[in-house]
């Protein structure tokens, strides 16, 4: 494969120049707010020049460790080699405390990848869909193996498919069989006879409940494995936005001709509905672990329906228990300020759903409140082109 043609090199601008172009507040955003150097102690004060006979030297005291609201792990991996993926993902999860307190013996675990779109696009893609805009099955396999090793009794990969051929054509059937995973299309109620209600709770924004596949209620652990991408409406589409796919298309579209969840969208140019639907979905079916696939992906779009979509190689993974924090760190890696005001980059098409999630108590999008293990944001910074 001619990788130089399919994967153009990243922008050659210096990081400082890039941040100036984006209107961000200088390198300080990434060197301090992004967790870079957050675990470094303050420099010691200069030694006193006073004679020991005049005054006793001050006794040095240890700098207290910072206290963070959330912990997020960043990993580096250059390909979807199964062994490399598993090793790096295992290191990341261990740095967050491991899976022991999350996965109890015999637990039922659901993994929700981002498998948006339809397979009829495949013939015109420059690279496979799972290297461009969909979660790669090798990452899901590595995660599933670690979950089973931790004691999970059953692991199910679930997605509301816009095309029933996706599981087979994008490598999920081939991946799932040797690992012993179940594959479930959440656009169908099976094994239930019908979809069942999932209440959002008193903090609901648009929907007070959703009708979803009942298997989502049986889970002990629910994991969102998003793809690192930009989005025309939400600016970025990561682990929170990934939950759009748990809703059956048939119940959340404006007309039978729509093969998407069109009822979730606002008809206005600046969308205030989608960001709040994202919050409602995450309240109805909370995420216990978020993981972002940024190994190979696309910039300039969320899928081939965006004309500017092109392949890129960030070579990163991001994981954590706080999905809002995970998305905030991923957005920072992409060159964006996750706390940017609505209407500014990348949130020019709708309100900043990360900020709304923070305000409603779903997690934190404040980089100063997030401790980062592994490489820091400045080490893996990979500026993304937004959707035109």
Order of alpha helices (4+ residues) and beta strands (2+ residues): alpha-alpha-beta-alpha-beta-alpha-beta-alpha-alpha-beta-beta-beta-alpha-beta-beta-beta-alpha-beta-beta-beta-beta-alpha-alpha-beta-alpha
